[in-house]
Amino acid sequence: MKKILMLLFFCHVSSPVRHSLEYIVTASMGVPNIPEFMGAAMFDGLLLGSCDTKKVTVNPKLGWIKTLLEYFPEQMERYVEECTAVQPHFFRATLSTLKQRFNQSGGVHILQRMRGCEWDDETGEVNGFMQFGYNGEDFIALDLKTWTWIAPKPQAVVTKLRWDADKARLQHYKNDISKICPDWIEKFLAYGKSSLLRTERPSVSLLQKSPSSPVSCHATGFYPDRAMMFWRKDGEEIHEDVDLGEILPNHDGSFQMSVDLDVSSVAPEDWSRYDCVFHLSGLEEDIVTKLDKAAIRTNWEKSSDRNTAITAAVSVLAVVLMVVTGVTVYKKKTAECPPCPPDNMSELSQKLNSKT
């Protein structure tokens, strides 16, 4: 989905905002030091919570998620049950079956399932998805137009026939993807509107690892993730000698991205002809950064500067060794009572229910 949005951005086509809710489950065999079963919930690229067979947690940085689950405790109970009992049993059994079907014994084996939906906030259209992957390759997926399973591999045909005949399973998935999923998008937008519908400007820097390395235009701390970056020469967007990176999440829920420019063939007198442009959905003006050697941040220095830095570091280390580290005690706050549903839930309901 992100690749499609980025393509639309680069074609300078306005795109409506799509909100997504994904549930990702991973079961594994032969992988040391990680749980055999793990699950995660993602909303618009943000980690809402995670689980394994021992515990279910929510993202502590998203206070509105805890508030929402306190208001709808039955959902938290459902997640706990699925993560600790129902789904782990299903995935273990399926993994064992697939190992036999693919004539495999030892080694590492991974089964993943991704389900969820996307909501277009302009048209109200909801698109769902449900697919399984085995050892890094597609195994089986649900066609939401015919409500039948697609088997891209011969080993998946048996599963397809069995699951196509299981009308109860299909009805469960249909209800989950077509109704429950968009309903939860509505709730997330209503309770988390101050966080999810915000717009945050990034800090943009020019970075370079060494004098011969490309210059990276790096933006971090922006939200939402509907953004694009590119280099220009004389005001025109360029693609030659340019390497665009992916949008990546930060630990605080914001995002970062970068775009590199190979300057090895750029004459010093031509640097002023280049600039980096960052565009973020929700901001009226783009952030433009001129290609300027004086503004580039590097991790390389002249030898004399490096010797001075090393001497200073040794002196600081001597002081640090004399310092006793303290422990900070944090106090946990609890809410006095569950909140009322937000005012904008009815408006969101109308948008979601307008899909036909």
C-alpha positions, 0 to 999 in steps of 0.5 A: 500500500505504501508503494502505491501511495508513494507512486501517486505522490511522485506522479503529483496526483492527489490521493485520499487518505486510507486508514489501515488496521492490520493483525499479524500473527507469526508462528515458528519452529526451530527459532531460538530465543523467541516465542513460538507464537507472536501477534501484533496489531497495527493501525496506520503503521503504528504498533497498537499492541502485541502478544504471545502465549504468555501475555498481551500488552498494549503500546504504553506510548498510546494512552488512548488505546488503553482508554479504548480497551477500558471502555470496551473490556470485552475486546481485551478479553477476546485478544487475551483468549485468542493469543493465549489459547485459540490461535496458538493451538491452530498455528502449531497444528497448521505448522506441523501439517505443512511440514509433512505436506512439504516433506520437511523435518528439522530446520526453521519453519515460519507460518504467518497470517495477515488480516485486516482492512483499509478504509478510504476516508473520501469514498468510505470504501473498505477493502479487506485482506486475509492471507497466509505465508509459509517460510517467506512465500505466499501459501493461501489467500482469501478472495474477498469478491468470491469468498473462496480461497486462492491456492498459489502452490500445489500443497495449498490445494488441499487446504483450499478445498477444505476451507472452501467447504467450511462455511462457518469459517468463511462467515466468521472471516467475512464478518471480521473483515467486512464489519468488525474491522471497519468498526474498529477503525471508526473507534480508533479514529474517534478515541485517538483523533488527537494523535492519529489525525495530527500533523507534525513537521520533521527536522530535516538534515543533510548527512554524509558518512565520508567525503566520497559518500552520497549526501543524504537528506534525512527527515525525522519526527514527521506524522503521518507517514503520507510523505515524499522526498526528492532532489531537485536541480534548477527547480526540476525533480531529478531521478538520476544518481538519486536513491530513495529510502523507505518510510520507517517508524520511530520509537515515539510513533513518528516517522523518518525517511531519507533520499540520497544524492550521489555528488561525486560528479557534481562540480563544487560550483554547481552545488547551489543548483540542488535542493531537497524537497520534503512534502507532508500531507497536511502541510501547506508548504514543502520543506526545502533544504539547499545542498550546502557543504557548510550545512552537512553533518558528518561523522568524519573529521580532520586528524587534528580535530579527531585527536582533540576529540579523543583527548576530551573523551578520555577526560570525560570518561575519567569523570564519569567513572567517579559518578554514582548512577541513581535510580528514578522511580516512576509513578503510575497514574490510573484513570478515575472512570471510563470516558464517554464515546467521543463526539465525532463517532457518529460522523465517522459512522455515517462515512463508514456506513455509506460504503455499499 
